[in-house]
C-alpha cells in the first residue's frame, strides 16, 4: 500500500474479551477515526510483530473516536472541519476519508460523508 501503515484494531465492552474491529490504513503520523467503538479499544501495527497498545477506555459519549496512534491516545469527539480528510475505520474493516461531518447541537442526530478509493495491485 505504498506509504500507508496498517493498523489492526480490536474492541471490548469489558476489557477482557476482545473482538476484531478491522484494519485501518494511515499515512505515517496520521490519526485514525473510528465509528461506534465500545468502552475499550486497542491496536497495533500489523505489518510486523508489534505488541498491542494498552487498552484505551472511553472518555466521553460522542459517537466517534480519534486515535493518535504513535502517541497511543484515544479521544472521543464530534469531528469538526479539522478532521476532514482523515481516514475513518468502520466496523468490519472498511476505511474511507472523511469529507464532512455535521451534528445537532444537542447530539441527538448526525450526518457524515466518506470517500472510498481503491486500486488493483
CORQUIKA-V664718 format. One record per residue. N is the residue number from 1. RES is the residue in one letter. BURIAL is b if it has 9 or more other C-alpha atoms within 8 Angstrom, else e. Layout:
N/RES/BURIAL + N/RES/BURIAL
This chain:
1/X/e + 2/X/e + 3/X/e + 4/X/b + 5/X/b + 6/X/b + 7/X/b + 8/X/b + 9/X/b + 10/X/b + 11/X/b + 12/X/b + 13/X/e + 14/X/e + 15/X/b + 16/X/e + 17/X/e + 18/X/e + 19/X/e + 20/X/e + 21/X/b + 22/X/b + 23/X/b + 24/X/b + 25/X/b + 26/X/b + 27/X/e + 28/X/e + 29/X/e + 30/X/b + 31/X/b + 32/X/b + 33/X/b + 34/X/b + 35/X/b + 36/X/b + 37/X/b + 38/X/b + 39/X/b + 40/X/b + 41/X/b + 42/X/b + 43/X/b + 44/X/b + 45/X/b + 46/X/b + 47/X/e + 48/X/e + 49/X/e + 50/X/e + 51/X/e + 52/X/e + 53/X/e + 54/X/e + 55/X/e + 56/X/b + 57/X/e + 58/X/b + 59/X/e + 60/X/e + 61/X/e + 62/X/b + 63/X/b + 64/X/b + 65/X/b + 66/X/b + 67/X/b + 68/X/b + 69/X/b + 70/X/e + 71/X/e + 72/X/e + 73/X/e + 74/X/b + 75/X/b + 76/X/b + 77/X/b + 78/X/e + 79/X/b + 80/X/e + 81/X/e + 82/X/e + 83/X/e + 84/X/b + 85/X/e + 86/X/b + 87/X/b + 88/X/b + 89/X/b + 90/X/b + 91/X/b + 92/X/e + 93/X/b + 94/X/b + 95/X/b + 96/X/b + 97/X/b + 98/X/b + 99/X/b + 100/X/b + 101/X/b + 102/X/e + 103/X/b + 104/X/e + 105/X/e + 106/X/e + 107/X/e + 108/X/e + 109/X/e + 110/X/b + 111/X/e + 112/X/b + 113/X/e + 114/X/b + 115/X/e + 116/X/e + 117/X/e + 118/X/e + 119/X/e + 120/X/e + 121/X/e
